[in-house]
Amino acid sequence: MLKINDSEFNRLVTFMRERYGINLSHKRTLIEGRLSNMLYERGFKNYDDYLDCCLNDKSGKELDGLLIKLTTNHTYFMREPEHFKYLTDTVLPFLKQVNAKTKTMRIWSAGCSSGEEAYTTAMHISEFLGKEKTAWDTRILATDISLRTLAGAQNGVYLASGLSDLPDGWIDKYFDRLDSEKCKIKPELRREVIFRTFNLMEPIPYKKAPFDLIFCRNVMIYFEMETKLALVNRFFDVLRPGGYLFIGHAESIPRDTTQYQYIKPAIYRKPLQ
């Protein structure tokens, strides 16, 4: 295994924190475990040379590869089902009522990874609105820092074995079967999700109208508290009064340092007034 020395480790940790907000200061073993073999196979003699390669690559592909290696992109359809029950029972009825005139719902999947969260949300909206869906604009914004991950999400091809948690009938309704192992999101549902590259450390540019709901689940586990609080405050500024923020169940927001109303574990709301 190619060992990372202190200077290389500090340089990589500082870069990831400053550029992406990701704290790897206690992840030395993870860094070596995920990068060592790849560096050896590609002929890099040390980690500094590899980071130089990432920074000098104008295409962005090397940095993209580094991000994928060092962050966990594990997600799946219907992850944390309590969120989707609350979405259907509480959030969507509220949004249908308050947005009855405009017939729009502004939803953002921030840190969307391979797209399962955004597509699951789109399915629930379709089920909730039923025949009224054609009258509504409920397209979901889905952002991530990884171009490669977003390309896969936009393509919408998933292993059939990963769809087992979806309700009965949804696979046939929302997917086309490619073969015995893979399924692809139907075109009409793919059109309901708009994928964009965005680094959550940057100022939020999506200010045409406030968001009704923001998902940012299992993203902030990588962040230090200061970074996390700054991000949720930026979310607060672009949420409508009464809008919701869903975070991961392994995450929390300190109630004494936030303007959000705590609803239940991993669900927060911007006060109506």
N, C-alpha and C positions, 0 to 999 in steps of 0.2 A: 504494500500500500504506500502511495506517495504521501508523505507527511507534510502538513502545512506548518511553516514556522510562524513565530509570533508576529513578525512584521507583516507577512502575507495575510495572516488571519485578521489582524487589526485593519489592514487596508480593505479587505473584502467586507468585513462587518461594517465598517464606516461607510463604504460605498452603498451597500444594500440599505442601510438605515437612512442615509441622506437622500438617496434617489427614490426609494420605494416605501420607506417607513418600516421596513421589515427588520426586526431585531434578531440577529443570529449570534449574539454575544455569548450565549451558553450552548451553541450548537456546533462546536468544533468537530465532534465525532460525526455528526450528521454531514457536515461539509465534506470531510474526508471520505466518508462512506459513499456519498453520492457523486463525487467528482473524481476521485482518485483513479479509478479504472479508465474512465473516459479520457482523462489527461494523459495517462500512460499510452493508451491505444492511439491517440492522436499525436504523440511525440512531444508533448510539452514536458519540459524538465522541471518546472516549478509552477506554482499557482500565480505568481506575478506575471509570467509570460502569458498565461491563459487570460487573466483579467485584462492585460494590455490588448490581447487579440479581440476580446469582447468590446472594449472601448473604441478600438480603431476600425471595427467593422461597420461600414456605412449602411449596410443593408438592415442592421438591427437583428439579424438572425442569431448571431452569437449570444447577444444579451438575452434574447428570447429563450434560447436553450439553457442559459444559466438560470433564469427565473423558473423554468419548468423543473429543472433539477433540484432546486433548493426550496421550492414551495410544494405543498401537497395539493393536488388538484382533484382529490377524491370527492366525488359528489354523486348523487343518484336521484332518480325521479321519486317524488313524494318524501324527500328527506325532511325530517322533523314534521311529521303529519299534523301535529297539533296546530302548527302555523296555518296549514291549509284549511283545517276545520274552522279556525277563527276567521280566516279570510272569507270563507263562504258564509258563515253564520253571522258575522258582525261587520267586517270591513266592506264587503261588496254591497250589502244592503244600504249601508251609510252612503257610499259613493254613488250608488244609483239614485238615491234621494237628492243629495246635494248637487249632483251634476246633471240633473234631469233636463235642464235647458240646453246645456252645451253638448250633452251626450258624449262626453269624453272622460277617460280615466287615465291619469298620468302615473305610471308605475315604472320604477327603476330597479333593475337587478344589478347592484354594484358589486363587482368582483364575481362575475357570473360564471367564471370557469368554463366548463364544456357545455353549458347551456341548459342542463336539466331543470334548474330552478325556474328559469324564465319560461320554458315550454310548459312545465307543470302549472305555473301560474296562468298561462294563456288557456290551458285546458279547463281550469277551474272557472275562469271568466266565461268561457264559451258555454260551459254547462249551466252556469248561474243565469246568464242572460237568455239562453235558448234562442227562440226565434227572433227575439229583439236584438240579437247581436249585430245584425247587418246595419242597424241604425246607429251603432255606437263606434267610436274610435277608441280602441283600448290597446293600441299597439304599445308594446313594452320596450323600454330602452334597456339594453343589456351591455355592460361594459366590463372590460378586463384589460390588464396590462400586456397580456401575451397574445401576439398576432397569431401564432400557431394554434393556440387553444381556441381563439375566436373563429379561426377558419374551420376547425372541426365542428364547433357549435353551429355555425352558419350552414354547414353541410347537412347537419341533422341526422347523421347515421349513428345508430347505437346498437349494442349487442342486445339481442332479444332476451337474454338471461338477466339483463339489468332492468327489465320492465315489469318484473313480477309484482311490485308493490302498487302498481296502478290499479284503479277500480276495474271491476269486470266490464268488458266491452270497450274500454278506452283504447286498447291497442289497435283493434280493428277500426275504430272510429278515427283515430288521429295518426296512425302509422301505415305506411306501405311496407309489406314484407319483401325484402330483397332476396333473401334465401333463408335457409334453416337457422342461421345464426344472427343475421342482421336485419334491422328494421330502419326505415327512414321516415322522419316527420313529414306528414302530408304538406304539399305546397301552401295550402290555404292557412295552415297553422304557422308555418315558417314565416309567412308574410306578417304575422302578428308580432314578431320580435325583430327589433332593429339592433344589430350588433355594432358596437363602436369600441375603438381602442381608447382607454383613458386610465391615467395614473391617479389614484385617489389622493396622492399627496399634492396635486395641483389644485388651483382654484376651480370650483365647479362652473363650467360654462353653460350648463343647461338651465337657462333662466327665462325662457319664453313664457312659461307659466309654472306655478308651483306644483310640486309633486303631491299626489294623494297618498302614495305608499312607496317606501324605499326598503328593499331587501339589502342587507349587508351582513350575510351570515357566514360565520366561520372564516372571516377575512381578518378581523382585528385580533385574532389570537396571536398574530405575528407582531403586533404593535406594542410599543411601550405606552404607558398610561397617558402621557402628555400627547403623543401622536393620536391615540384613540379619541381622547376628549376633543382635540382640535377637529378631527374628522366628523364626529357626531354633531358638533356645533355647526359645521358647514352644512351637514344634512338638515339640521334644524332650520337654517336660514332659507333653504329651498323647498321646505315642506309647507303645505297649506295649513291654516289653522284646522285642527282636527285630523291632520294627516298622521300616518303611522310609520314607525321604523321597526322592522323585524331584524334582530341580530341572532347569532347562533346561541344555542342553549349552553354552550361552554363559555359564553361571554357574558359580560354584565357592564352596566354603566352606573357608576357611583351616584346614588340619588341626591346626595348633598352638593354635587358639583354640576348638575345638569338642569336645564329648563324643561326637560321632558316630563310628562306624566307617566308614571310606572303603571302598566296595565296588568301584566302577568309576566312570568319568566320569559325573557327574550322578546317581549313586545312592549314598545314605548309609543307614546302619542304626544304630538304637539298640542297644547291646550287649545280649545276652541276659541278662547278669548285671551 
